[in-house]
Amino acid sequence: MPFSPPIWFDTLDSTNTVLKEMVVDNSQLPSGTVLATHYQTNGRGRLSRQWQSAPGENLTFSALLRTNIDSLALTSLPLVIGVAIVNALETYNMHGQLKWPNDVLVDHKKIAGVLVELLPSPDGKLANCIIGIGFNINMSLDSANVINQPATSLLIESNQTYAVQLVLDNLLIHLDKAITLWEEKGFAAIKPNWIKHAVSLNTQVTINNTINNITTGIHRGIGPSGEIILEALDGTITTHFCGDLSL
Ligand code: BTN
C-alpha cells in the first residue's frame, strides 16, 4: 500500500477532518493520499478528546487507505499501525510499548496516538479508512507536563531534535510494510509483534467501553480481529472490541 508524497500545510483544523472532507468531495481520491500539518487548531483524539500539539513541534498527519479487508477485520487496523510506529521507533533506538487499542508509549509515557475513522464507501466494496496519527517529536518537557496524562517525545527521550518531515517519511515506509503484510496475510501475521510490545499483557487492567460499562480483569491476549481478551477474578473470559483501557 504505497503512500503518495505528503501534502504539507502550515495550519489545518484537523488533518482527519480535512482528509474526510476531501474524500466526500472526491470519491476518486487515491488510496495513499497523505495530509500533514505543522499545526492543528482542532486536533481530535479518540472518544471525542482533544489532541494537543504546539505549532511546529510534532508530527500530525492523516493518510487515506482504501482496502477490501472485511469490516470485522478492520478492528485490527489501529493495532497494525501501532506495530508500524514501534518499528519506526526502533530506527531511533527507542523501545515502544503498545497499549490497547492504539496508544504507543515509551517508558510508560505516551509518544503517539492513532485515530482511525471509517467512511462509508460509495461502491460498497472498498472500505475508506482515515488513519490519523499524532506523534510527539520535538515536544519539550514543559509542553509534556501540561498534558493530562504522562507524555513524552523523541526529544525528551533522546535529548535530540528531529526533522519532523523526515520522521514522517520514515514512518510511512513502516506503515506501508505493516499494512501490506496485514492486507496480504491478515492480522495473524502482525499479532506476534503486537504482543511482543504489549504493555499490559498478564497484568490487571480496566476497560471502560463507550457506554460506561466497566470490566476489570487480567489482560490475557488479543483475538483474531484485534479485540482484547480479559480474565476476571472468577475466571470468566470477556472480549472487548472497543473502549478505553486503564493500566
Ligand atoms: C488518541 O490518542 O486519542 C488519538 C490521537 C490522534 C491525533 C491525530 S493528529 C493527526 C490526526 N488529526 C486529528 O485531528 N487527530 C489525528
py3Dmol code that shows the C-alpha trace and the ligand (Angstrom):
import py3Dmol

protein = """\
ATOM      1  CA  MET A   1       0.000   0.000   0.000  1.00  0.00           C
ATOM      2  CA  PRO A   2       2.376   2.753  -1.106  1.00  0.00           C
ATOM      3  CA  PHE A   3       1.816   6.292   0.140  1.00  0.00           C
ATOM      4  CA  SER A   4       1.978   9.423  -2.014  1.00  0.00           C
ATOM      5  CA  PRO A   5       4.439  12.174  -1.065  1.00  0.00           C
ATOM      6  CA  PRO A   6       2.781  14.015   1.852  1.00  0.00           C
ATOM      7  CA  ILE A   7       0.979  17.293   1.151  1.00  0.00           C
ATOM      8  CA  TRP A   8       2.165  19.689   3.871  1.00  0.00           C
ATOM      9  CA  PHE A   9       0.129  22.604   5.298  1.00  0.00           C
ATOM     10  CA  ASP A  10       1.143  25.266   7.795  1.00  0.00           C
ATOM     11  CA  THR A  11      -2.121  25.119   9.724  1.00  0.00           C
ATOM     12  CA  LEU A  12      -5.248  22.993   9.425  1.00  0.00           C
ATOM     13  CA  ASP A  13      -8.280  22.443  11.597  1.00  0.00           C
ATOM     14  CA  SER A  14      -7.624  18.676  11.863  1.00  0.00           C
ATOM     15  CA  THR A  15      -5.940  16.542   9.207  1.00  0.00           C
ATOM     16  CA  ASN A  16      -8.539  13.806   9.802  1.00  0.00           C
ATOM     17  CA  THR A  17     -11.420  16.229   9.289  1.00  0.00           C
ATOM     18  CA  VAL A  18      -9.909  17.801   6.169  1.00  0.00           C
ATOM     19  CA  LEU A  19      -8.995  14.453   4.597  1.00  0.00           C
ATOM     20  CA  LYS A  20     -12.513  13.179   5.299  1.00  0.00           C
ATOM     21  CA  GLU A  21     -13.978  16.230   3.540  1.00  0.00           C
ATOM     22  CA  MET A  22     -11.681  15.614   0.571  1.00  0.00           C
ATOM     23  CA  VAL A  23     -12.873  12.003   0.290  1.00  0.00           C
ATOM     24  CA  VAL A  24     -16.509  13.079   0.466  1.00  0.00           C
ATOM     25  CA  ASP A  25     -15.889  15.696  -2.267  1.00  0.00           C
ATOM     26  CA  ASN A  26     -13.870  13.352  -4.463  1.00  0.00           C
ATOM     27  CA  SER A  27     -14.701   9.666  -4.325  1.00  0.00           C
ATOM     28  CA  GLN A  28     -11.700   9.019  -6.622  1.00  0.00           C
ATOM     29  CA  LEU A  29      -9.125  10.478  -4.204  1.00  0.00           C
ATOM     30  CA  PRO A  30      -6.322   7.899  -4.388  1.00  0.00           C
ATOM     31  CA  SER A  31      -5.592   5.497  -1.584  1.00  0.00           C
ATOM     32  CA  GLY A  32      -2.288   6.520  -0.035  1.00  0.00           C
ATOM     33  CA  THR A  33      -3.023  10.267  -0.057  1.00  0.00           C
ATOM     34  CA  VAL A  34      -1.270  11.864   2.945  1.00  0.00           C
ATOM     35  CA  LEU A  35      -2.027  15.262   4.512  1.00  0.00           C
ATOM     36  CA  ALA A  36       0.305  16.653   7.161  1.00  0.00           C
ATOM     37  CA  THR A  37       0.327  19.925   9.025  1.00  0.00           C
ATOM     38  CA  HIS A  38       2.686  21.830  11.285  1.00  0.00           C
ATOM     39  CA  TYR A  39      -0.235  22.900  13.470  1.00  0.00           C
ATOM     40  CA  GLN A  40      -3.818  21.773  14.061  1.00  0.00           C
ATOM     41  CA  THR A  41      -6.321  24.217  15.535  1.00  0.00           C
ATOM     42  CA  ASN A  42      -8.785  21.451  16.373  1.00  0.00           C
ATOM     43  CA  GLY A  43      -6.797  18.228  16.655  1.00  0.00           C
ATOM     44  CA  ARG A  44      -9.013  15.354  17.693  1.00  0.00           C
ATOM     45  CA  GLY A  45      -8.221  12.272  19.774  1.00  0.00           C
ATOM     46  CA  ARG A  46     -10.229   9.118  20.362  1.00  0.00           C
ATOM     47  CA  LEU A  47     -13.514   9.256  22.255  1.00  0.00           C
ATOM     48  CA  SER A  48     -14.076  12.938  21.379  1.00  0.00           C
ATOM     49  CA  ARG A  49     -10.964  14.072  23.215  1.00  0.00           C
ATOM     50  CA  GLN A  50      -8.662  16.845  22.013  1.00  0.00           C
ATOM     51  CA  TRP A  51      -5.193  16.226  20.627  1.00  0.00           C
ATOM     52  CA  GLN A  52      -2.840  18.990  21.722  1.00  0.00           C
ATOM     53  CA  SER A  53       0.340  19.769  19.837  1.00  0.00           C
ATOM     54  CA  ALA A  54       2.210  23.085  19.877  1.00  0.00           C
ATOM     55  CA  PRO A  55       2.928  24.703  16.474  1.00  0.00           C
ATOM     56  CA  GLY A  56       5.835  23.096  14.618  1.00  0.00           C
ATOM     57  CA  GLU A  57       6.840  20.711  17.400  1.00  0.00           C
ATOM     58  CA  ASN A  58       5.304  17.407  16.425  1.00  0.00           C
ATOM     59  CA  LEU A  59       4.019  15.228  13.639  1.00  0.00           C
ATOM     60  CA  THR A  60       0.287  15.398  12.945  1.00  0.00           C
ATOM     61  CA  PHE A  61      -0.959  13.766   9.755  1.00  0.00           C
ATOM     62  CA  SER A  62      -3.631  11.614   8.173  1.00  0.00           C
ATOM     63  CA  ALA A  63      -3.488   9.057   5.395  1.00  0.00           C
ATOM     64  CA  LEU A  64      -6.246   7.570   3.281  1.00  0.00           C
ATOM     65  CA  LEU A  65      -6.416   3.806   2.995  1.00  0.00           C
ATOM     66  CA  ARG A  66      -8.935   2.197   0.697  1.00  0.00           C
ATOM     67  CA  THR A  67      -8.941  -1.503   1.400  1.00  0.00           C
ATOM     68  CA  ASN A  68     -11.032  -4.569   0.655  1.00  0.00           C
ATOM     69  CA  ILE A  69     -10.381  -6.065   4.111  1.00  0.00           C
ATOM     70  CA  ASP A  70     -13.737  -7.098   5.609  1.00  0.00           C
ATOM     71  CA  SER A  71     -15.351  -4.904   8.236  1.00  0.00           C
ATOM     72  CA  LEU A  72     -14.723  -7.175  11.251  1.00  0.00           C
ATOM     73  CA  ALA A  73     -11.019  -7.495  10.423  1.00  0.00           C
ATOM     74  CA  LEU A  74     -10.787  -3.684  10.198  1.00  0.00           C
ATOM     75  CA  THR A  75     -10.914  -3.568  14.013  1.00  0.00           C
ATOM     76  CA  SER A  76      -7.305  -4.705  13.971  1.00  0.00           C
ATOM     77  CA  LEU A  77      -6.083  -1.794  11.812  1.00  0.00           C
ATOM     78  CA  PRO A  78      -5.197   0.502  14.777  1.00  0.00           C
ATOM     79  CA  LEU A  79      -3.062  -2.318  16.230  1.00  0.00           C
ATOM     80  CA  VAL A  80      -1.292  -2.765  12.883  1.00  0.00           C
ATOM     81  CA  ILE A  81      -0.492   0.954  12.895  1.00  0.00           C
ATOM     82  CA  GLY A  82       0.812   0.691  16.452  1.00  0.00           C
ATOM     83  CA  VAL A  83       3.239  -2.012  15.317  1.00  0.00           C
ATOM     84  CA  ALA A  84       4.415   0.207  12.435  1.00  0.00           C
ATOM     85  CA  ILE A  85       5.086   3.076  14.883  1.00  0.00           C
ATOM     86  CA  VAL A  86       7.019   0.771  17.220  1.00  0.00           C
ATOM     87  CA  ASN A  87       9.096  -0.414  14.246  1.00  0.00           C
ATOM     88  CA  ALA A  88       9.796   3.208  13.310  1.00  0.00           C
ATOM     89  CA  LEU A  89      10.803   3.961  16.933  1.00  0.00           C
ATOM     90  CA  GLU A  90      13.360   1.164  16.729  1.00  0.00           C
ATOM     91  CA  THR A  91      15.152   3.105  13.978  1.00  0.00           C
ATOM     92  CA  TYR A  92      15.739   5.829  16.622  1.00  0.00           C
ATOM     93  CA  ASN A  93      16.911   3.165  19.095  1.00  0.00           C
ATOM     94  CA  MET A  94      13.782   3.507  21.180  1.00  0.00           C
ATOM     95  CA  HIS A  95      11.689   0.704  22.583  1.00  0.00           C
ATOM     96  CA  GLY A  96       7.985   1.340  22.046  1.00  0.00           C
ATOM     97  CA  GLN A  97       5.239  -0.198  24.172  1.00  0.00           C
ATOM     98  CA  LEU A  98       1.722  -0.800  22.884  1.00  0.00           C
ATOM     99  CA  LYS A  99      -1.325  -0.042  24.993  1.00  0.00           C
ATOM    100  CA  TRP A 100      -4.549  -1.470  23.587  1.00  0.00           C
ATOM    101  CA  PRO A 101      -6.089  -0.438  21.336  1.00  0.00           C
ATOM    102  CA  ASN A 102      -3.845   2.182  19.813  1.00  0.00           C
ATOM    103  CA  ASP A 103      -1.544   4.111  22.094  1.00  0.00           C
ATOM    104  CA  VAL A 104       2.194   3.968  21.692  1.00  0.00           C
ATOM    105  CA  LEU A 105       4.275   4.577  24.814  1.00  0.00           C
ATOM    106  CA  VAL A 106       7.952   4.876  25.594  1.00  0.00           C
ATOM    107  CA  ASP A 107       8.895   4.225  29.187  1.00  0.00           C
ATOM    108  CA  HIS A 108       5.154   4.128  30.069  1.00  0.00           C
ATOM    109  CA  LYS A 109       4.548   7.650  28.689  1.00  0.00           C
ATOM    110  CA  LYS A 110       2.506   8.292  25.561  1.00  0.00           C
ATOM    111  CA  ILE A 111       4.519   9.223  22.486  1.00  0.00           C
ATOM    112  CA  ALA A 112       1.910   8.630  19.764  1.00  0.00           C
ATOM    113  CA  GLY A 113      -1.826   8.175  19.352  1.00  0.00           C
ATOM    114  CA  VAL A 114      -3.854   6.823  16.464  1.00  0.00           C
ATOM    115  CA  LEU A 115      -7.348   7.828  15.384  1.00  0.00           C
ATOM    116  CA  VAL A 116      -8.819   5.606  12.654  1.00  0.00           C
ATOM    117  CA  GLU A 117     -12.112   6.791  11.211  1.00  0.00           C
ATOM    118  CA  LEU A 118     -14.154   4.879   8.639  1.00  0.00           C
ATOM    119  CA  LEU A 119     -16.180   6.484   5.893  1.00  0.00           C
ATOM    120  CA  PRO A 120     -18.996   4.728   4.076  1.00  0.00           C
ATOM    121  CA  SER A 121     -17.804   3.526   0.704  1.00  0.00           C
ATOM    122  CA  PRO A 122     -19.866   4.729  -2.267  1.00  0.00           C
ATOM    123  CA  ASP A 123     -19.397   1.455  -4.198  1.00  0.00           C
ATOM    124  CA  GLY A 124     -19.938  -0.733  -1.120  1.00  0.00           C
ATOM    125  CA  LYS A 125     -16.714  -2.634  -1.879  1.00  0.00           C
ATOM    126  CA  LEU A 126     -13.634  -0.852  -0.568  1.00  0.00           C
ATOM    127  CA  ALA A 127     -13.610   0.494   2.996  1.00  0.00           C
ATOM    128  CA  ASN A 128     -12.360   4.089   3.247  1.00  0.00           C
ATOM    129  CA  CYS A 129     -10.156   4.416   6.318  1.00  0.00           C
ATOM    130  CA  ILE A 130      -8.764   7.721   7.517  1.00  0.00           C
ATOM    131  CA  ILE A 131      -5.641   6.938   9.536  1.00  0.00           C
ATOM    132  CA  GLY A 132      -4.746   9.881  11.773  1.00  0.00           C
ATOM    133  CA  ILE A 133      -1.507   9.844  13.739  1.00  0.00           C
ATOM    134  CA  GLY A 134      -0.173  12.282  16.292  1.00  0.00           C
ATOM    135  CA  PHE A 135       3.490  11.562  17.086  1.00  0.00           C
ATOM    136  CA  ASN A 136       5.363  13.689  19.619  1.00  0.00           C
ATOM    137  CA  ILE A 137       8.703  14.600  18.088  1.00  0.00           C
ATOM    138  CA  ASN A 138      10.210  17.827  19.473  1.00  0.00           C
ATOM    139  CA  MET A 139       7.759  18.337  22.342  1.00  0.00           C
ATOM    140  CA  SER A 140       9.554  19.908  25.305  1.00  0.00           C
ATOM    141  CA  LEU A 141       9.226  18.676  28.870  1.00  0.00           C
ATOM    142  CA  ASP A 142       7.246  21.860  29.661  1.00  0.00           C
ATOM    143  CA  SER A 143       4.711  21.068  26.915  1.00  0.00           C
ATOM    144  CA  ALA A 144       4.533  17.424  28.026  1.00  0.00           C
ATOM    145  CA  ASN A 145       3.852  18.433  31.615  1.00  0.00           C
ATOM    146  CA  VAL A 146       0.645  20.311  30.755  1.00  0.00           C
ATOM    147  CA  ILE A 147      -0.901  17.249  29.113  1.00  0.00           C
ATOM    148  CA  ASN A 148      -3.356  15.449  31.385  1.00  0.00           C
ATOM    149  CA  GLN A 149      -1.558  12.103  31.135  1.00  0.00           C
ATOM    150  CA  PRO A 150       2.115  11.084  31.134  1.00  0.00           C
ATOM    151  CA  ALA A 151       3.518  12.107  27.744  1.00  0.00           C
ATOM    152  CA  THR A 152       6.899  12.041  26.081  1.00  0.00           C
ATOM    153  CA  SER A 153       8.573  12.776  22.750  1.00  0.00           C
ATOM    154  CA  LEU A 154      11.600  11.733  20.721  1.00  0.00           C
ATOM    155  CA  LEU A 155      13.322  14.875  22.032  1.00  0.00           C
ATOM    156  CA  ILE A 156      12.583  14.129  25.692  1.00  0.00           C
ATOM    157  CA  GLU A 157      13.741  10.527  25.330  1.00  0.00           C
ATOM    158  CA  SER A 158      16.954  11.225  23.411  1.00  0.00           C
ATOM    159  CA  ASN A 159      17.840  14.858  24.104  1.00  0.00           C
ATOM    160  CA  GLN A 160      17.995  15.405  20.366  1.00  0.00           C
ATOM    161  CA  THR A 161      15.745  17.269  17.937  1.00  0.00           C
ATOM    162  CA  TYR A 162      14.448  15.659  14.753  1.00  0.00           C
ATOM    163  CA  ALA A 163      13.301  16.920  11.349  1.00  0.00           C
ATOM    164  CA  VAL A 164       9.561  16.278  11.553  1.00  0.00           C
ATOM    165  CA  GLN A 165       9.189  15.809   7.778  1.00  0.00           C
ATOM    166  CA  LEU A 166      11.910  13.134   7.735  1.00  0.00           C
ATOM    167  CA  VAL A 167      10.250  11.311  10.634  1.00  0.00           C
ATOM    168  CA  LEU A 168       7.057  11.207   8.566  1.00  0.00           C
ATOM    169  CA  ASP A 169       8.892   9.854   5.502  1.00  0.00           C
ATOM    170  CA  ASN A 170      10.441   7.132   7.669  1.00  0.00           C
ATOM    171  CA  LEU A 171       7.142   6.290   9.362  1.00  0.00           C
ATOM    172  CA  LEU A 172       5.369   5.970   6.001  1.00  0.00           C
ATOM    173  CA  ILE A 173       7.855   3.260   4.995  1.00  0.00           C
ATOM    174  CA  HIS A 174       6.979   1.287   8.148  1.00  0.00           C
ATOM    175  CA  LEU A 175       3.249   1.879   7.706  1.00  0.00           C
ATOM    176  CA  ASP A 176       3.469   0.664   4.118  1.00  0.00           C
ATOM    177  CA  LYS A 177       5.248  -2.552   5.204  1.00  0.00           C
ATOM    178  CA  ALA A 178       2.857  -3.325   8.075  1.00  0.00           C
ATOM    179  CA  ILE A 179      -0.341  -2.533   6.142  1.00  0.00           C
ATOM    180  CA  THR A 180       0.797  -4.525   3.099  1.00  0.00           C
ATOM    181  CA  LEU A 181       1.555  -7.542   5.326  1.00  0.00           C
ATOM    182  CA  TRP A 182      -1.839  -7.157   7.031  1.00  0.00           C
ATOM    183  CA  GLU A 183      -3.687  -6.933   3.698  1.00  0.00           C
ATOM    184  CA  GLU A 184      -1.853  -9.942   2.268  1.00  0.00           C
ATOM    185  CA  LYS A 185      -1.603 -12.257   5.298  1.00  0.00           C
ATOM    186  CA  GLY A 186      -4.121 -10.894   7.784  1.00  0.00           C
ATOM    187  CA  PHE A 187      -3.748  -9.709  11.383  1.00  0.00           C
ATOM    188  CA  ALA A 188      -2.323 -13.113  12.366  1.00  0.00           C
ATOM    189  CA  ALA A 189       0.947 -12.070  10.689  1.00  0.00           C
ATOM    190  CA  ILE A 190       1.187  -8.866  12.786  1.00  0.00           C
ATOM    191  CA  LYS A 191      -0.158 -10.076  16.121  1.00  0.00           C
ATOM    192  CA  PRO A 192       3.063 -11.666  17.467  1.00  0.00           C
ATOM    193  CA  ASN A 193       4.852  -8.342  17.076  1.00  0.00           C
ATOM    194  CA  TRP A 194       1.982  -6.501  18.808  1.00  0.00           C
ATOM    195  CA  ILE A 195       2.061  -8.994  21.702  1.00  0.00           C
ATOM    196  CA  LYS A 196       5.843  -8.634  21.988  1.00  0.00           C
ATOM    197  CA  HIS A 197       5.402  -4.924  22.729  1.00  0.00           C
ATOM    198  CA  ALA A 198       2.167  -5.121  24.761  1.00  0.00           C
ATOM    199  CA  VAL A 199       2.453  -3.045  27.928  1.00  0.00           C
ATOM    200  CA  SER A 200      -0.348  -4.755  29.848  1.00  0.00           C
ATOM    201  CA  LEU A 201      -0.159  -8.462  28.983  1.00  0.00           C
ATOM    202  CA  ASN A 202      -0.819 -10.612  32.090  1.00  0.00           C
ATOM    203  CA  THR A 203      -1.445  -7.567  34.258  1.00  0.00           C
ATOM    204  CA  GLN A 204      -4.720  -6.273  35.649  1.00  0.00           C
ATOM    205  CA  VAL A 205      -6.481  -3.668  33.508  1.00  0.00           C
ATOM    206  CA  THR A 206      -9.841  -1.936  33.410  1.00  0.00           C
ATOM    207  CA  ILE A 207     -11.781  -1.394  30.192  1.00  0.00           C
ATOM    208  CA  ASN A 208     -14.386   1.325  30.058  1.00  0.00           C
ATOM    209  CA  ASN A 209     -16.419   0.790  26.932  1.00  0.00           C
ATOM    210  CA  THR A 210     -18.063   3.729  25.201  1.00  0.00           C
ATOM    211  CA  ILE A 211     -21.331   3.289  27.138  1.00  0.00           C
ATOM    212  CA  ASN A 212     -19.629   3.263  30.534  1.00  0.00           C
ATOM    213  CA  ASN A 213     -19.605  -0.473  31.146  1.00  0.00           C
ATOM    214  CA  ILE A 214     -16.533  -1.140  33.216  1.00  0.00           C
ATOM    215  CA  THR A 215     -14.752  -4.505  33.217  1.00  0.00           C
ATOM    216  CA  THR A 216     -11.684  -5.356  35.235  1.00  0.00           C
ATOM    217  CA  GLY A 217      -9.542  -8.389  34.580  1.00  0.00           C
ATOM    218  CA  ILE A 218      -6.168  -9.744  33.642  1.00  0.00           C
ATOM    219  CA  HIS A 219      -5.186  -8.988  30.055  1.00  0.00           C
ATOM    220  CA  ARG A 220      -4.759 -12.494  28.644  1.00  0.00           C
ATOM    221  CA  GLY A 221      -4.404 -11.844  24.934  1.00  0.00           C
ATOM    222  CA  ILE A 222      -5.614 -10.361  21.689  1.00  0.00           C
ATOM    223  CA  GLY A 223      -8.218 -12.042  19.473  1.00  0.00           C
ATOM    224  CA  PRO A 224      -8.125 -12.532  15.706  1.00  0.00           C
ATOM    225  CA  SER A 225      -9.676  -9.120  14.982  1.00  0.00           C
ATOM    226  CA  GLY A 226      -7.618  -7.147  17.489  1.00  0.00           C
ATOM    227  CA  GLU A 227     -10.132  -7.473  20.333  1.00  0.00           C
ATOM    228  CA  ILE A 228      -8.708  -7.610  23.848  1.00  0.00           C
ATOM    229  CA  ILE A 229      -9.279 -10.723  25.987  1.00  0.00           C
ATOM    230  CA  LEU A 230      -9.677 -10.311  29.757  1.00  0.00           C
ATOM    231  CA  GLU A 231      -9.951 -12.912  32.506  1.00  0.00           C
ATOM    232  CA  ALA A 232     -11.935 -11.815  35.560  1.00  0.00           C
ATOM    233  CA  LEU A 233     -11.059 -12.938  39.111  1.00  0.00           C
ATOM    234  CA  ASP A 234     -13.698 -15.699  38.902  1.00  0.00           C
ATOM    235  CA  GLY A 235     -12.149 -16.977  35.675  1.00  0.00           C
ATOM    236  CA  THR A 236     -14.791 -15.526  33.345  1.00  0.00           C
ATOM    237  CA  ILE A 237     -13.334 -14.580  29.963  1.00  0.00           C
ATOM    238  CA  THR A 238     -14.638 -11.488  28.174  1.00  0.00           C
ATOM    239  CA  THR A 239     -13.601  -9.908  24.879  1.00  0.00           C
ATOM    240  CA  HIS A 240     -13.824  -6.222  24.020  1.00  0.00           C
ATOM    241  CA  PHE A 241     -13.688  -4.653  20.575  1.00  0.00           C
ATOM    242  CA  CYS A 242     -13.563  -1.015  21.688  1.00  0.00           C
ATOM    243  CA  GLY A 243     -13.101   1.064  24.808  1.00  0.00           C
ATOM    244  CA  ASP A 244     -10.584   2.843  26.940  1.00  0.00           C
ATOM    245  CA  LEU A 245      -8.013   0.823  28.860  1.00  0.00           C
ATOM    246  CA  SER A 246      -6.577   1.897  32.213  1.00  0.00           C
ATOM    247  CA  LEU A 247      -3.473   0.171  33.489  1.00  0.00           C
TER     248      LEU A 247
END
"""
ligand_1 = """\
16
BTN
C -5.597 9.475 20.539
O -4.590 9.082 21.112
O -6.628 9.745 21.168
C -5.549 9.658 19.052
C -4.859 10.919 18.659
C -4.836 11.152 17.162
C -4.317 12.515 16.819
C -4.083 12.677 15.337
S -3.167 14.137 14.980
C -3.487 13.941 13.280
C -4.915 13.462 13.143
N -5.828 14.579 13.106
C -6.592 14.648 14.181
O -7.433 15.536 14.429
N -6.327 13.628 15.010
C -5.308 12.759 14.460
"""
view = py3Dmol.view(width=600, height=400)
view.addModel(protein, "pdb")
view.setStyle({"model": 0}, {"cartoon": {"style": "trace"}})
view.addModel(ligand_1, "xyz")
view.setStyle({"model": 1}, {"stick": {}})
view.zoomTo()
view.show()
